[in-house]
Amino acid sequence: MDITTKNTDAPPPTKPVVTEAQRAARGATRPGDRIFLGLSRGSGILLLVIMAAIAVFLTYRAFLAISEDEGNFLTTFEWDTSAQPPVFGIAVLAFGTVVSSIVAMVIAVPIAVAIALFLTHYAPRKLSGPIAYVIDLLAAVPSIVYGLWGALILVPHMNGLFGWLDQYFGWTGVFEWQGGPARSMLTVGILLAIMILPIITNVSREVFRQVPQMHEEAALALGATRWEVIRMAVLPFGRSGVISASMLGLGRALGETMAVATVLSPSFEIQTSLLDAGGGTFAQNIASKFGEADTFGRDALIASGLVLFVITLLVNGAARAIIARRKEYSGANA
């Protein structure tokens, strides 16, 4: 009788590696799955096409204007597209856009994170609900309403703050005040901080709510206080979410138009003090000059819009890089 021996030392057969895309394609067997797969894939491709079309349009129109510019587009402190030859540059606009956005972020981010922590870990439900509702309403207010409020209410009541800053911190030069109306970069930054506060607060609040309960209970079991629980469990978990929320707010601050145009007293001078009136931003300059500009002037404004477009892409890319470096704190790896 033949006895067939089995080789027990042979390695088991390996299964082929199937990627997520292949698994999704194999699973899309029903008509609804195939339709959804096609729509989602087409939406992603359409988004890339739209972004590419915007970049091509801005680059082409910007090239037409910059090629005729007699000044240095990056360093010129002047904007006169109707002169012969035309001279214009974005030095003042870039400085004002960056400074006002930084002021807004410095003010808004700590307050927004503190509000989000209060609503999720300190306030009772009867109180957190109405506060969250009011914050949601702030996000729905049009920017022109913020601008009118800033021009009629905020600006006239900033003299006391400006005088105090000049008295105690004027020696720095950054908070030196020469008098005059408070239509300055600090006022714009405060107004932008109020505008982006709801966005950062709402996103941060939802991120903090996703913290695993077992993390907080484990910290409490080890004898941690409420603040230590937040510092060791909540903030590390929600760090990437807070960064994403901050970048959303920064994106609005960089591109805000009507509120800044209503409050700021524009001039093509870089003020060393945040309290002196003057300066400008990309969006404010485009909004104020686009209606009266000729074809060449609009091309010049589009060129400045291209710079703002690039700055926004760089900011979002930097945010994605920061989140990728800190992915061990994300909820997906909790």
Helices and strands as residue ranges (DSSP letters): H 20-27, H 31-66, E 79-80, E 87-88, H 91-121, H 125-139, H 143-149, I 150-154, G 155-157, H 159-169, G 170-172, H 185-209, H 213-221, H 226-229, I 230-234, H 235-255, H 258-263, H 282-289, H 295-325, G 327-329, G 331-333
